[in-house]
Amino acid sequence: MTRALPFALAALALAACGPTVGDPCTVPADCGGQFCITRDYAPGGYCTRPCTLADANSCPAGTYCLRDAIAKDTPGCFRLCKSQAECRTGYSCRIASEGLQAVCIGPAGL
């Protein structure tokens, strides 16, 4: 059993290195099977996952659930930010419509 522990820890570490909310994408596979938004407000694609607006824990740490982010009536997680430096090229750190927190969002808004 003790020899299995290093392998389990290595597998856990690799799983944590996968795609995260806000990463660029062209297809869902780029996002580890989650959603890849490829609309005008997501230049270069935007990895996200569905969330529940009333549940702050439905998005991973460092992200925020926005209404209609994936599609109409389908909220999605967006990366939180405090400054422009925290957003990738083509994105701005600002409050999206219907949002209460600043997130990294494309020039067309949400």
N, C-alpha and C positions, 0 to 999 in steps of 0.2 A: 504494500500500500504506500509506503514512503517513497518508493521510486516513481509512483504515478503522480505524486504531487508536483514535481517540476514540469511535467508535461501538461498538467491541468493549468498551472500558472501561465505557461507559455501560450496555450490556446486562448486563455482569457485575455492576455496582453494583445495577441493578434486580433481578436475580435474587437477590442477597443480602438484599433487603428483603422477601422473601416471608414466609409464615407460618413460625413456629418451634415447636419442641417446647414444649408448655405453653400455647400460645395457645388462647383460647376458640374453640369451633366448634359447629355443629349438623349439618353434613354433611361428608363427606371433601373436597369442593371447597374448603371453608373452610381446609383444611390443605394446599393445593397438591396434592391427590390422594393424600396419605398417609392415615393412619387418624384418625378422630374418635371418641374414646371418649365415650359419653354415658350411662354407668352411674352408680350412686349415688356412687361414689367420685370422680367427675369432674364436679362441679357446673359448669354452663355449658359443658360439653364440654371436651375436652382433646386437642389435636393431638399425635400421636405417630407413630412409625414403628417397624416391626419391627426387632429386633436379635438378636444372638447372645450368649447369656449368657457364653460363654467368650472372647468377642472384645471387649475394651474399646474398640476402634476402630469398632465397628459402630453406635455412637450418635454424634451430633455433639458437638463440644466443649461442655462445660457441662451435659451430660446423662448419665444413668446407665441401664443396661439392667436392667429388673425382670421377673422371672418372672411369667407369667400376666397381664401388664398389659393386653394387647389382648383376649385370650381365654385359656381354659385351654390350656396348652402353647404359647402365643404370647406371647413376651416383647416388651416395648415400652420405648421411651426415655422417661424422666421428667426434668424439669428439676432439676438439683442446686441446693442452697441451703445457706447457713450461718446464715441468720437468717430470721425471719418476714417481714421487710421485702422479701425477695427473691421472695416468693410473691404471686400475685394474690389478690384478695378471695375468701374462701370456701375457701382452701387453707392448709395448715399445713406448716411446714418440720419434717419428722420422718423417722425411718427407717421405711420400709415393711416389712411382713413379708417375710422372705427377702432383704432388702436389707442392704447394708453401708454405704451412704452416705445422708445426709439428702437428701430430695427434697421438692418441693412436691406435696402430695397432699391430696385432699379429706377431709372429716370422717369418712367411712365407712372410711377406710384402703384397703388393697389386699389 
